[in-house]
Amino acid sequence: VQLQASGGGLVQAGGSLRLACAASGQAFSMSVIGWLRQAPGKEREFVASFAWNGGSTAYADSVKGRFTITGDNARNTVYLQMNSLEYEDTAVYYCAARRRFSVRWEYWGQGTQVTVSS
């Protein structure tokens, strides 16, 4: 297993969830771990990313101020803390890994469902 995503579930609007992405093998050697999501009938979209070297982060405008991405080197795990969840955040969330200056996500986790009830 290269990337193992966990932590999805059902939550009411305004609630919180924390997703985790554990990296191993070749995926662990990638410089950047990100979260992307895909809602029914929509294209997959970028949510947030974390760079192991320096800890820099990036967020989609739609989640800024509500989501926080962090990394734990000791556990080879990246977390996505999602607060003030909205109905529009409902999607399958995927963690992915890429090289530092690449735009292509090379490794993908299996996806975890996040459902926000209004």
SVG drawing of the C-alpha trace seen along z (x, -y; Angstrom):
<svg xmlns="http://www.w3.org/2000/svg" viewBox="-30 -32 43 34">
<polyline fill="none" stroke="black" stroke-width="0.4" points="0.0,0.0 1.4,-3.4 -1.2,-5.9 -3.9,-5.0 -6.6,-7.5 -9.0,-7.4 -11.3,-9.6 -14.3,-10.3 -17.8,-10.1 -21.2,-11.8 -21.4,-15.1 -23.9,-17.9 -23.2,-21.3 -21.0,-23.3 -19.3,-20.3 -15.7,-19.0 -13.8,-16.0 -10.2,-15.1 -8.8,-13.0 -5.5,-11.2 -3.2,-10.0 -0.5,-7.6 2.3,-7.3 4.7,-4.3 7.0,-3.0 7.6,-5.0 4.8,-7.4 6.7,-8.4 9.6,-9.6 7.4,-12.1 7.8,-15.7 4.2,-16.8 1.1,-15.2 -2.2,-16.6 -5.9,-16.2 -8.3,-16.3 -12.0,-15.7 -14.7,-14.7 -18.3,-15.4 -21.0,-13.5 -21.2,-14.8 -18.3,-17.1 -14.6,-17.1 -12.0,-16.2 -10.6,-19.3 -7.6,-20.3 -8.3,-21.0 -4.9,-21.4 -1.3,-20.3 1.6,-19.9 5.3,-19.9 7.5,-17.7 10.5,-20.0 9.7,-23.2 6.1,-22.4 4.7,-24.8 1.0,-24.5 -1.5,-25.5 -5.3,-25.7 -8.2,-26.0 -10.0,-29.3 -13.2,-27.4 -11.6,-25.9 -9.3,-28.7 -9.9,-29.6 -11.9,-26.4 -9.4,-23.5 -5.9,-23.1 -3.4,-20.6 -0.5,-19.4 2.2,-16.7 3.7,-14.4 7.1,-13.2 7.3,-10.6 4.2,-8.9 4.6,-9.6 1.1,-11.0 -0.6,-14.1 -3.8,-15.3 -6.6,-17.5 -8.6,-19.1 -11.9,-20.3 -13.9,-22.7 -17.2,-24.6 -18.1,-22.0 -20.7,-22.9 -23.0,-20.8 -20.8,-21.7 -17.9,-19.9 -19.6,-16.6 -17.3,-14.5 -15.0,-11.6 -11.6,-12.8 -8.4,-11.4 -4.9,-11.9 -2.2,-11.9 1.5,-12.4 3.7,-14.2 7.3,-15.4 8.1,-19.0 8.0,-20.8 5.7,-18.5 2.0,-19.1 1.2,-15.4 0.0,-13.5 1.8,-10.2 0.4,-8.1 -3.2,-8.0 -5.0,-6.7 -8.3,-4.8 -10.5,-7.7 -12.7,-8.4 -16.3,-9.6 -17.2,-12.8 -20.9,-13.6 -22.2,-16.8 -25.9,-17.0 -27.6,-20.4"/>
</svg>
